Amino acid sequence: MKIKLKKRLKVWTQPKPRYTAGVLAKYAHLVNSAHLGAVTDANL
């Protein structure tokens, strides 16, 4: 299983963002991961 995952990870490339302008693009750029609280302003 680990070997298969390593092979897949090796050829994976990050997809282009769907939204490059507007509110959804701003949100996608600013939001943190869910395990970090998904906050949009880390300085709060």
Secondary structure, DSSP 4 states (H G I P E B T S, - for coil): -HHHHHHHHHH--PPPPS--SSHHHHHHHHPPPGGGT--S-TT-
